[in-house]
Amino acid sequence: MKHAHVVLVLALTLLLAAQAGASERKTLRYGGGGQGTVVFDGPQHASKGFACKDCHLSLFDTAQKARIAYQEHFYGTSCFACHNQVNASRDCGSCHRKFSPAPLSVTFAMADSPQGLVPPPTPVKKTVADLQSPLVYEGASTIGTKIVPEAAKLFTEKTGVPFGNIGSAGAGAGLNAVAAGRVSFGGLASEMSDAEKARVVAWQVIGYDVLGVFVHPSNPVKNLRMDQLREIFTGRAGNWKQVGGPDLPIVIYSELLTGGRATVRAFKEMVLGNENYGKVVELDDAVDCIVDVAKDPGGITASSLSFATPGVAAAAVNGALPQKEAVQSGAYVLKRPLSLITLQPTGNIQAFFDFMMAPEGQAIVGKNFVPIK
């Protein structure tokens, strides 16, 4: 078995080195360590005198040296064990700054960058089986209900790639489903933590969701400071008169606090910090919260602006209303990135990610959210 490992490592090295003089330039596309999707160019590395072992033997322990065969890189499988930040170093520069004095952007060009120095990977011809394999989504309801359905319909019309189930069980459920390989891709609606990044291979921010603070239209309190929001949602302020309103109990409506909902987590991080929510009325989803606030003069909820209805009023935060210009300028601070996540940033999944960053996909995002472009 040891001999087999040695043979595989030598074969890997020789095959990569042989690329320098080959007429067909092969490139490898995979999810980078926190830096997006990147392209690895074997011929370029070989022309500079580098072999696979220069990096791989410095990163892998003895038992792992022969686990990644050269051809496996093109299948989008084995390399994910390294480049999802679990086994290897978490950023590209940890290897490239060690082996090259050139800037990182030159030695390891980004695939999606117009300044990239390496050619894009050769497109893989789709088979009938590929086209018939449906893409499945689970994750943040803001993405699952307001973006993916329309985007999936248009994407299928353009490519023939079908979609299966489009779930909206929440960001936590989506992350677990992606990490377990149960779905093609998922969606998060909050800043990704290091722990979350470690569980996936690639992610793409496609826009920004604006969190609105909604009150009943009859409530005269239409502007709240961040410190007042903290007092309300921690439960320290239980009556609207404490924040300049009428003598009326404050009733907080929220999605399930332990349901893995991105809105709950994002609002806590942005407004409450290290403090916990106070007493709230927990409901299944954001739409239910909005509906109940529309019926309750003392009600308040924090929800995606995309769920707003005529029966509620969005309060200003620190004097800024949740409008596109205020979000883009930074005046309105309650916003969160909308990200697509996957374990397999290749084939139809990568094609859908690219579609979401194209004008048609960004136009869909812009109907309810602030697009990235």
C-alpha positions as CSV (number, residue, x, y, z in Angstrom):
1,M,0.0,0.0,0.0
2,K,2.9,2.3,0.8
3,H,4.3,1.7,-2.7
4,A,0.9,2.6,-4.2
5,H,1.0,5.9,-2.4
6,V,4.4,6.7,-3.7
7,V,3.5,5.8,-7.2
8,L,0.4,8.0,-7.1
9,V,2.3,11.0,-5.8
10,L,5.0,10.5,-8.4
11,A,2.4,10.2,-11.1
12,L,0.6,13.3,-9.9
13,T,3.9,15.2,-10.0
14,L,4.9,14.0,-13.5
15,L,1.5,14.6,-15.0
16,L,1.4,18.1,-13.8
17,A,4.9,18.9,-14.9
18,A,4.1,17.4,-18.3
19,Q,1.4,20.0,-18.8
20,A,3.9,22.7,-19.5
21,G,4.7,21.5,-23.0
22,A,1.2,20.2,-23.8
23,S,-0.8,21.7,-26.6
24,E,-4.0,21.6,-24.6
25,R,-4.0,23.7,-21.5
26,K,-6.1,22.3,-18.7
27,T,-7.2,24.3,-15.8
28,L,-8.9,23.2,-12.6
29,R,-11.8,25.1,-11.0
30,Y,-12.7,24.8,-7.4
31,G,-13.8,26.7,-4.3
32,G,-11.0,28.7,-2.8
33,G,-10.3,29.0,0.9
34,G,-12.5,32.0,1.6
35,Q,-11.6,33.8,-1.6
36,G,-14.3,32.7,-3.9
37,T,-14.1,30.4,-6.9
38,V,-10.5,30.2,-8.3
39,V,-8.7,28.6,-11.2
40,F,-5.6,26.5,-10.8
41,D,-3.4,26.5,-13.9
42,G,-1.1,23.4,-14.0
43,P,1.0,24.5,-17.0
44,Q,1.7,27.9,-15.4
45,H,2.9,26.3,-12.2
46,A,5.0,23.7,-14.0
47,S,6.6,26.5,-16.2
48,K,7.8,28.2,-13.0
49,G,9.4,25.0,-11.7
50,F,6.7,24.0,-9.2
51,A,5.5,20.4,-8.8
52,C,2.5,19.1,-6.8
53,K,4.6,17.9,-3.9
54,D,5.9,21.5,-3.3
55,C,2.6,22.4,-1.8
56,H,0.8,19.1,-1.2
57,L,3.6,17.5,0.9
58,S,3.8,20.6,3.1
59,L,0.0,20.5,3.8
60,F,-0.9,16.8,4.0
61,D,0.2,14.3,6.6
62,T,1.7,11.0,5.5
63,A,-1.7,9.2,5.3
64,Q,-3.1,11.8,2.9
65,K,-0.3,12.2,0.4
66,A,-1.8,9.9,-2.2
67,R,-5.5,10.6,-1.7
68,I,-5.9,13.1,-4.6
69,A,-5.1,11.8,-8.0
70,Y,-4.4,14.2,-10.8
71,Q,-7.6,13.4,-12.8
72,E,-9.8,13.6,-9.7
73,H,-9.2,17.3,-9.6
74,F,-11.2,17.7,-12.8
75,Y,-14.2,15.8,-11.3
76,G,-14.7,18.4,-8.6
77,T,-14.5,15.9,-5.8
78,S,-11.3,15.2,-3.9
79,C,-9.9,18.7,-3.8
80,F,-12.9,19.8,-1.8
81,A,-11.6,18.0,1.2
82,C,-8.7,20.5,1.3
83,H,-10.1,23.7,0.0
84,N,-13.1,24.0,2.3
85,Q,-10.8,25.3,5.1
86,V,-11.1,22.0,7.0
87,N,-7.7,20.4,6.4
88,A,-5.6,23.0,4.6
89,S,-4.8,26.6,5.5
90,R,-7.8,28.9,5.3
91,D,-6.5,31.3,2.7
92,C,-4.7,31.0,-0.6
93,G,-1.8,33.2,0.5
94,S,-0.7,30.8,3.2
95,C,0.7,28.6,0.4
96,H,1.5,31.1,-2.3
97,R,3.3,33.7,-0.2
98,K,5.5,30.9,0.9
99,F,6.5,29.7,-2.6
100,S,6.4,32.9,-4.6
101,P,7.5,36.5,-4.1
102,A,5.0,37.7,-6.7
103,P,1.7,39.3,-5.6
104,L,-1.0,36.8,-4.8
105,S,-3.2,38.3,-7.5
106,V,-0.6,37.3,-10.1
107,T,0.3,33.9,-8.9
108,F,-3.2,32.8,-8.1
109,A,-5.6,34.7,-10.4
110,M,-9.3,34.7,-9.6
111,A,-11.5,32.9,-12.1
112,D,-14.2,35.6,-12.1
113,S,-11.8,38.5,-12.2
114,P,-11.3,40.3,-15.6
115,Q,-7.7,40.8,-14.6
116,G,-7.2,37.0,-14.2
117,L,-4.0,35.8,-15.9
118,V,-5.1,32.2,-16.4
119,P,-7.6,30.9,-19.0
120,P,-11.0,29.7,-17.8
121,P,-11.5,25.9,-17.5
122,T,-12.6,24.1,-20.7
123,P,-16.4,23.8,-20.6
124,V,-17.6,20.2,-19.9
125,K,-20.1,19.1,-22.5
126,K,-23.4,18.4,-20.6
127,T,-24.9,15.0,-21.0
128,V,-28.6,14.2,-21.1
129,A,-28.3,12.9,-17.6
130,D,-26.8,16.2,-16.4
131,L,-29.6,18.2,-18.0
132,Q,-32.2,15.9,-16.4
133,S,-30.8,16.0,-12.9
134,P,-32.8,18.7,-11.1
135,L,-31.2,21.4,-8.9
136,V,-32.6,21.4,-5.4
137,Y,-32.5,24.4,-3.0
138,E,-33.0,24.7,0.8
139,G,-32.2,27.6,3.0
140,A,-33.2,31.2,3.9
141,S,-36.9,31.9,3.2
142,T,-36.1,35.3,1.8
143,I,-34.1,33.7,-1.0
144,G,-36.2,30.6,-1.3
145,T,-39.5,32.5,-1.8
146,K,-38.4,35.8,-3.3
147,I,-35.5,35.0,-5.6
148,V,-35.0,31.3,-6.5
149,P,-38.5,30.5,-7.9
150,E,-38.4,33.2,-10.6
151,A,-34.7,32.7,-11.2
152,A,-35.2,28.9,-11.6
153,K,-37.9,29.3,-14.1
154,L,-35.9,31.7,-16.3
155,F,-32.7,29.6,-15.9
156,T,-34.5,26.4,-16.9
157,E,-36.0,28.2,-20.0
158,K,-32.5,29.3,-21.0
159,T,-30.5,26.1,-20.3
160,G,-32.9,23.2,-20.1
161,V,-31.6,22.4,-16.6
162,P,-34.7,21.5,-14.4
163,F,-35.3,22.4,-10.8
164,G,-36.7,20.2,-8.1
165,N,-37.8,21.2,-4.7
166,I,-37.3,24.8,-3.6
167,G,-37.4,24.9,0.2
168,S,-37.6,27.8,2.7
169,A,-37.0,26.0,6.0
170,G,-34.4,28.6,7.0
171,A,-30.7,29.3,6.8
172,G,-29.8,26.8,9.5
173,A,-31.7,24.0,7.7
174,G,-30.2,25.0,4.4
175,L,-26.6,24.9,5.8
176,N,-27.2,21.5,7.3
177,A,-28.7,20.2,4.0
178,V,-25.8,21.5,1.9
179,A,-23.2,20.2,4.3
180,A,-24.9,16.7,4.3
181,G,-25.1,16.7,0.5
182,R,-28.9,16.5,0.5
183,V,-29.4,19.5,-1.8
184,S,-27.6,21.1,-4.7
185,F,-27.2,24.5,-3.1
186,G,-28.5,26.5,-0.2
187,G,-29.0,30.1,0.8
188,L,-27.9,32.2,3.8
189,A,-29.2,35.7,4.7
190,S,-26.6,36.9,7.1
191,E,-22.8,37.3,7.4
192,M,-21.1,34.0,7.2
193,S,-19.2,32.9,10.2
194,D,-15.9,31.1,10.0
195,A,-17.6,27.9,11.2
196,E,-20.2,28.2,8.4
197,K,-17.5,28.8,5.8
198,A,-15.7,25.7,7.0
199,R,-18.8,23.5,6.2
200,V,-19.1,24.5,2.6
201,V,-16.8,24.8,-0.4
202,A,-18.1,27.9,-2.2
203,W,-20.4,30.8,-1.7
204,Q,-21.6,33.7,-3.8
205,V,-23.1,37.0,-2.4
206,I,-25.9,37.9,-4.9
207,G,-27.4,40.9,-3.1
208,Y,-28.4,42.5,0.1
209,D,-31.5,42.1,2.1
210,V,-32.7,45.1,4.1
211,L,-34.1,44.4,7.6
212,G,-37.1,46.6,8.4
213,V,-38.5,47.3,11.8
214,F,-42.3,47.2,11.4
215,V,-44.9,48.8,13.7
216,H,-48.6,49.3,13.4
217,P,-49.6,52.3,11.2
218,S,-51.4,53.9,14.1
219,N,-48.2,53.9,16.2
220,P,-46.7,57.5,16.3
221,V,-43.2,56.1,16.9
222,K,-41.8,56.1,13.4
223,N,-38.1,56.6,14.2
224,L,-36.0,54.5,16.6
225,R,-32.4,54.7,17.6
226,M,-30.3,51.6,17.7
227,D,-30.1,51.8,21.5
228,Q,-33.9,52.1,21.7
229,L,-34.2,49.0,19.5
230,R,-31.9,47.1,21.9
231,E,-34.0,48.2,24.9
232,I,-37.2,47.0,23.2
233,F,-36.0,43.6,21.9
234,T,-34.2,42.7,25.1
235,G,-37.3,43.4,27.0
236,R,-36.0,46.2,29.1
237,A,-38.4,48.6,27.5
238,G,-41.9,47.0,27.8
239,N,-44.1,50.1,27.1
240,W,-44.1,52.4,24.1
241,K,-44.1,55.5,26.4
242,Q,-40.4,54.6,27.2
243,V,-39.4,55.4,23.7
244,G,-41.7,58.4,23.2
245,G,-44.9,56.7,22.3
246,P,-48.3,56.1,23.9
247,D,-48.9,54.3,27.1
248,L,-49.2,50.9,25.5
249,P,-47.5,47.6,26.1
250,I,-44.9,46.6,23.5
251,V,-45.5,43.2,21.9
252,I,-42.6,41.7,20.0
253,Y,-43.3,39.3,17.3
254,S,-40.5,37.1,16.0
255,E,-39.8,34.0,14.0
256,L,-38.8,31.0,16.1
257,L,-35.7,32.0,18.2
258,T,-34.3,28.5,18.0
259,G,-35.4,27.8,14.5
260,G,-32.2,28.6,12.8
261,R,-33.7,31.6,11.0
262,A,-31.3,34.0,9.5
263,T,-33.3,37.1,10.3
264,V,-33.3,36.2,14.0
265,R,-29.6,35.7,14.1
266,A,-28.8,38.7,11.9
267,F,-30.9,41.1,13.9
268,K,-29.4,39.8,17.2
269,E,-25.9,40.3,15.8
270,M,-26.6,43.8,14.5
271,V,-28.7,45.2,17.3
272,L,-28.5,43.1,20.4
273,G,-24.9,42.1,20.3
274,N,-24.1,39.8,23.1
275,E,-27.5,40.1,24.7
276,N,-30.5,37.8,24.2
277,Y,-34.0,38.5,23.1
278,G,-36.5,39.3,25.8
279,K,-40.1,37.9,25.9
280,V,-41.4,37.5,22.3
281,V,-44.4,36.0,20.6
282,E,-42.8,33.3,18.4
283,L,-44.4,32.5,15.1
284,D,-43.5,30.1,12.3
285,D,-42.3,32.6,9.7
286,A,-41.8,36.3,8.8
287,V,-45.1,36.6,7.0
288,D,-47.0,35.6,10.2
289,C,-45.1,38.2,12.2
290,I,-46.0,40.9,9.7
291,V,-49.7,39.9,9.7
292,D,-49.9,40.0,13.5
293,V,-48.3,43.4,13.7
294,A,-50.8,44.7,11.2
295,K,-53.5,43.7,13.7
296,D,-51.8,44.8,16.9
297,P,-51.4,48.6,17.7
298,G,-48.7,47.7,20.2
299,G,-46.8,45.2,18.0
300,I,-43.3,45.4,16.5
301,T,-41.3,43.0,14.5
302,A,-38.0,42.9,12.6
303,S,-38.2,41.3,9.2
304,S,-37.0,41.4,5.6
305,L,-38.3,44.4,3.8
306,S,-39.4,42.0,1.1
307,F,-42.2,40.8,3.3
308,A,-43.7,44.3,3.9
309,T,-47.5,44.7,3.4
310,P,-49.7,47.8,3.3
311,G,-50.9,47.0,6.8
312,V,-47.6,47.9,8.6
313,A,-45.2,50.8,8.7
314,A,-41.5,50.6,8.4
315,A,-39.8,52.8,11.1
316,A,-36.7,54.8,10.4
317,V,-33.5,53.6,12.2
318,N,-31.2,56.4,13.4
319,G,-33.1,58.8,11.2
320,A,-32.7,56.8,8.0
321,L,-35.5,55.0,6.2
322,P,-34.9,51.5,4.7
323,Q,-34.6,52.8,1.1
324,K,-32.1,51.8,-1.6
325,E,-30.1,55.0,-1.5
326,A,-29.8,55.0,2.3
327,V,-28.7,51.3,2.2
328,Q,-26.1,51.9,-0.5
329,S,-24.7,55.0,1.3
330,G,-24.5,53.2,4.6
331,A,-27.0,55.5,6.3
332,Y,-29.4,52.7,6.9
333,V,-27.4,50.0,8.8
334,L,-29.8,47.1,9.1
335,K,-28.8,45.0,6.0
336,R,-27.4,41.6,5.4
337,P,-25.8,39.8,2.5
338,L,-27.8,37.2,0.6
339,S,-25.5,34.3,-0.3
340,L,-25.8,31.0,-2.2
341,I,-23.7,28.2,-0.8
342,T,-22.7,24.7,-2.2
343,L,-20.3,21.8,-1.9
344,Q,-20.1,21.4,-5.7
345,P,-19.3,24.7,-7.5
346,T,-19.2,23.0,-10.8
347,G,-21.4,22.1,-13.8
348,N,-25.1,23.2,-13.5
349,I,-24.7,24.6,-10.0
350,Q,-21.9,26.9,-11.0
351,A,-23.9,27.8,-14.1
352,F,-26.8,28.9,-11.9
353,F,-24.4,30.9,-9.6
354,D,-23.0,32.7,-12.7
355,F,-26.6,33.3,-13.9
356,M,-27.5,35.0,-10.6
357,M,-24.6,37.4,-11.1
358,A,-25.5,38.2,-14.7
359,P,-27.9,41.1,-15.5
360,E,-31.0,38.9,-15.7
361,G,-30.3,37.3,-12.3
362,Q,-29.4,40.6,-10.7
363,A,-32.6,42.1,-12.1
364,I,-34.6,39.4,-10.2
365,V,-32.7,40.2,-7.0
366,G,-33.4,43.9,-7.5
367,K,-37.2,43.4,-7.4
368,N,-37.2,42.9,-3.6
369,F,-33.6,43.5,-2.5
370,V,-30.6,45.6,-3.3
371,P,-28.5,43.8,-6.0
372,I,-24.8,43.3,-5.7
373,K,-24.2,45.0,-9.1
